[in-house]
Amino acid sequence: MDPYDSDSSGFEDEGDYTETGVVLGYASEEIIEDAITHLGGWPTWLDESTPPPGDFAKCKVCNNPMLLLLELDGELYEHFPDADRRLYIFSCPRKPCNRKPGSIRALRATRRHKSHQPAPKADKQDEPQPEKKEEPVHTPKPDLGASLFGSNSLTNSVSANANPFSKNTGSTTQANNPFAAPVASHTPPQSAPKLTPETTNTLADSFADKVRLSSPPPQPNATTEPSKPVTPWPDRTAFPFPYTTFYIDAEGETLSRPSTPEIPSNVQIDTEDTDGPSGGSDGKDITESEIDKAFLKFSTRLAHNPEQVLRYQFLGEPLLYSYNDGVGKRLHESQSLSHSSVKTKSVGGEKIPRCESCGSERVFELQLVPHAISVLEEGREDIGLGEGQGGMEWGTIILGVCRRNCGMEKVGVVGWREEWAGVQWEEA
């Protein structure tokens, strides 16, 4: 049995290969489709005038600014139709901070707007009357959107069916920026200038758009931003030299099914228990066996697609690097329980710490895997930290996010939340 067969809930068998519900990310030095999602480089914000609080930029160990590992376009309109999302993972590049809590931090930006869901259809008997009354009022809206978005070379390359603004055919939100959409038919067109390049996160071919999602959207959350003095985000000169920027190409995970080796007829297999380290039953051997089992499963799964740097599956399950560290102990039991059912359960509840802002459960969304280290650190010699003072030592970084996507209530205002970054460090 292949190592992944015992825990591959929801896989589709296609004979020689198996497709999973995971979307893999591959690093590219060239912009492929999504100009927002990337490894390394400098972060960009949903609203450049509203960066996150400066405290989020600092390592909790040394209190110095951290470097960006990942920025991801987190649009999930099937789950959160009234919000734009963006996810960030930062890491302290200083070697003395490795393996210490707070040296890797995750942020989520949320900005609420009018829902991308299509407007409800009117009953047949009511259709003729609304058309006569509403048509003169709403006719200019598609023209306004077409003129604004038509002048943007980025949006021109996106198919109409995939663009969230063109999904609502026949609705009042067609071709309108969700942040500038009129509340009533008499709203003046002065809101149009809000359609700026910052809204490029709504492009259809973002990383998250390639994920096929079916879970119902959560109930809206009434969370407000705490009113307290905010430390400004540091100037770039305060940060160490950033990692090289690599954009992310997305592709569904496919696992090749290896052929079963044939055992020669003259070979006998001894199945009796033996004494010694391999057959011992003391606690140390059991622990080492569990470590080997987890890492073997982890490395075997990654070996099917060795160039992957990112694994994405909102409401899915992470691939654990170890079962015996703090993160592994939190999540391994919940995974075992979910595999006993037909439908894959999301990792959340008490296993991942609940959202500190609203108290809702957190769920798995993505994880970084070791090849990301190879990509980011290749050829990186002078980082201004001193010889031997840099280098990453993690095995995987697991991101757990608020299931309700809590943030600011006010439409058009960006809210920032720190999310859970579960770090599994390299085994000694």
C-alpha positions, 0 to 999 in steps of 0.5 A: 500500500502506498504511504498516502493511501491510508489517509487520502480521504476524498482522492479521485483515482485515475488509474496510474495517478491520484488527484487530491483536493490540494492545490500546489504552488510552484515558484517562478521568477516571472509573473505568470497569472497572479501578480499578488501572490508571491514568495519573498520581496516586499509586501503589498497591502489591500489599501496602501494607505492602511498598512498593518500596525507596526507591532506586527512587523516585529519578531516576538523574540528579538523585537526586530523587523521580520522579512516576508516569506509569503503574500497570498491573494486570499479571495474566497468569494464562495465562502466570504462573498462580501470580503477581500482577503490577503494572507501574509507570513513573516519570519525573523531571518536571525538564526538565534531566533529559530525554534522560538515562539514568535519568530514566525508570524502570520497576518490576515487583511480583510476588507468588506464590500458588497457581496459578489453573489448574484442578486436573487431572481424575481418571480416570473409574474413580477419580471415585466414590471421591474424591467420597465422601472429599473432599466433606465436607472441601471443602464449606465452602470455596465457602461461605467464598469466597462469603461473603467475596467476596459482601460486596465490591461490586467483585467483585459486578459481575464475571461468574462466568466471567471471575473467576479464582476462579470458573474452577476449577469443581469444583476445590479452589481455587474461590472462595478467595483464592490467598494464603489457600488452605489447603495441606491439608484440615485447615488452620484458617480463620484464613487467611481474614482475608488476603482484604483490599481489596488483592486487588482486583487480581484483578478480571476486567476489568483491563487485561491481562484484555482481552488474548487470550493463547495462549503457554505459561507459562514455567518457574518461576524460583527467584530470591530477594530479595537480603538487604541494607538497604532504603531506605524509600519516601519520604513523599508530601511528598517528591515533586513535585505529582503528575499528575492521575489518569486511568483506562484504558479498554481496546479492541482496535486497529482500523485503517481501510483507506483507499481507493486514490486514482485517478490522472487519465488525463492525469497522467504520473508521472516515475519517473527519478532526479533530482539534488539532496537528494531523489535524493541517496545520501550518508549524511546523506540516507539517515539522514534518509530512515530517520528520516522512514520510522520517524516516518511509520510511527509517526504514521500508525499512531497516527492510526488511533486518535489518542486512545490513550495506551497500547499493550499486547501481551505478547510482541508488538512495539513501534511504534518512533518512530525507527530511529536512536537507541539504542533504535531500533537495538536493536529495528529489526533484530529486528523486520525478522527477525520479519517474514520469518516467518509467526509474529510473534516476541517482541522480546527476547533480546539486543535488549532487555537481559536481566534483571539479577536472573535472567539471562532474556531480556526481552520487550516488554509495553507502550509509552506514546505521545505523547498521554499527555503531552498528557493529563497536562500539560494545564492543568498550570502550577504544579508547584512546579519553577520556571518552564520547569523542567518538561515531558516530551519523549519520543516513546515509552516501551517497557517490556521485562519479564523473560520468566520473571517472576522474583521471590520464591519464598515464597508471599504475599511481594512481590518488586520488580524494576527492568525495562527502560524504552526511551525514544525522545526527541522528534526535534529 
